[in-house]
Amino acid sequence: MEIIRFADLKPEPWRNGGVTRQIAGHPGAASGPGGVSGHDGGWDWRISIAEVSKAGDFSPFPGMERVLTVVEGELLLLTVDGAEHPLEKYRAFRFSGEAGTTCALPTGDVRNLNVITRAGKYKGFTSIIELSKKRAHPLFAGQLGVLLQGQATAADGPGAGTATGTEGPGPVALDRYDAVVGSDSGSPEILGRGFLAVVSIDEVTG
């Protein structure tokens, strides 16, 4: 079981003045000197959490598709190619990385979960799950679970072999915005109360 601790992630400044922390990414063949954490799309997919504290333009990502979800704060007013989209908390919104995009903060600062994928090669999805103390939520290969709110633990699912991560087989307590990497081999399970973002990265075939 692999757990990515949010507290260990390095904050990086965005070009538009915000701050982001990368949770996971795939560099792909297009990686340049900036590697997976570069700001100019030198990767095939990227999952991050960004803090937005002022209105302004979004960084363009040509050839990419974005899924943005407000995970802290009340409202983000996104304008994409001239059309306004009021995004409330936990509502995932998909748009082109090439689109001219600006944001306003009518109710104050927000924190966003961003999933950016290379169009035609990968497709990203974000679902918000309400956790249960009685029924664990499994995470499979190609998925990443991020604890957004509440208290939860992660543990290897039935049939898991020796834990490969440093956390051990579990149950392991999760802090806010900690991420659990899914696996088809003894899929890790999340148990608790609160809300979990399940991010899926699917490879486009055909």
N, C-alpha and C positions, 0 to 999 in steps of 0.2 A: 504494500500500500504506500502510495506516494502522496505526501501532503506538502503544499506550498504555503509557507507562512507569510501572511501579508506584511508582518512587522519586519521581515527580512528583505523585502523588495526595495530596490533603490529608486527614489523619486527622480524623475527626469523632467526637465522643462520642455513644454511644447513650444512650437514656434509662435503660437498665438498668445503666449503668456500663461497658459495653464500648467498644471503639474500632473504627470501620469506615472503610474507604476505598472510595469508589464508583469502579468501573471505567467503567461506562456506564449510561445510563438514558434513558427517553423521558418527557418531562413530561406529555404528553397534555392534554386540555381541562380536567382537574380541578386543574391546578397552581395553587397559591396563592402567597403571598409567599415560602414556603420553596423554591419551584421544585423542580427534579429532585432536589436533595439533601435535601429536607425529610424529616423522620422520620415524618410522619403519613400517608404514602400519597398525597401530592399528585402522583402520577405514574402512568403505566400499566405501566411495568416498570423494574426496577433490578437491576443486577449489581454485587456488592460483595464485598470480603473483610473479614471481621471477626475481631478478636482477642478471645477469651473467656478471662478469667483468674480468674473467680469464678463460683460457682454462683448461680442465681437465676432470676427470671422473664424470659421473652422478651417483647419489645414486641409488642402486638397490632397486626395489620394487617387491619381489617375489609374484606371484599370482595376480598381478595387470596389468592393461592395461593403457597406457598413451596416451593422445592427447596433443601435444605441439604446440603452435602458437606464433611466434615472433610478438609482438605488438609494440615494439619500437626498433629502430636500423635497420640496413640494411640486415644483413645476419648472420645466425648461421649455421656452418658446423657441422652436427651431423654424427657421425660414430656409426652405430648400428650393432653389431655382424660382424664387418669388412667391412660393406657396407657404403659408404659415401652418405649422403643426404644433399644437400645444401638447407636450409630452408630460403626462402625470407619472408619479412614482410607479415602478414595476410594469410599465407598458413598453414593450419592445417595439422599436421602429426601424424599418429597413430603408436605406436610401443609397444612392450611388456616391462613391467616393469622389467622383469627378464633378458632382453638382456644386454650384455656388451655394455655400451654406453659411448662415450666420445664426447667432443665438442671442436671446435676451433672458434675463433672470428676474421675472416679475415678483417672485416671492423670496429671493435671496439665493445664496450659494447652493450648488448642487454637486453631487458626485455621480458619475456615469460609469456604467459597465460597457466597454466598447469591444465589439467583435469585428475585426476587419479581415476580409478574405480576398484573394485574387480571383476576380470574376472569371468564370469559365473553367476554373481549376478546383476551387473549393467553395462550399456553401456553408455559411454559419447560421446557427439558430440559437435563440435564447428563450428558455421557458422558466417561469417562476413557479416553484413548488412550495406548498405549505407543508411543513414537516409534521410528523406524528411521532409520539413516544411509543406507540403500539406497533406501527408498521414501518420498518426501515425502508429507505429509498435507495435502490441500487444504482451504481454508476458503471456504465459499460465502456468499452474501448471507443475512443473518439469523443468522449464526454469529459467535462470538467464541472465539478460542483463547487459553487462559491457560497459560503454562508453569508447571507445579507443581514440577518437579524435573528436574535434569539440565542438559545443555548442548544448545542448539538454535539454529538460524538461521531467519530468515524471508526469503522472496524472492517476487517477483511470479511467477505461473505463466506457462506458455506463452500467447502471444497478448496479453499485457498491453501497454497503451499506455504513455504517459508517466506516471510515478509522480505521484500527486496529493498524497501526504503529504510530510512533511519528511524522511523517512528515506531516500528514494531507492529504487531498484529492488531492492536487496539483492545478495547475501545479507547480512542484518543480524543481528548476534548479539543474542540475547534474554537478559535477566536473569530471575531467579526472579520469578514473578507478573506479568511483562510480558504484555500482551494484544495480539493481532493481530486486526484487524477483517476479517471475510470479505467477499468480493465475487464476483459472477458474471462480472465483467469481468476476465479474467486472474487467477483466484482465487489469492490468496497461498498459498504452500506452506511447511510447517514440516518441517525436516529435522534429525535429531539423535538423541540418546539421552536417555531420561527419560520423563516423563509429562506429557501435555497434557490439560487440561480443555477440552472443546468444548461451549460453551453455545449452544443454539439457542432463538431467540424466534420462535414461530409465531403469526401472527394467526389468531384463531378466526373462521371463516366459516360462514354458514348459521345 
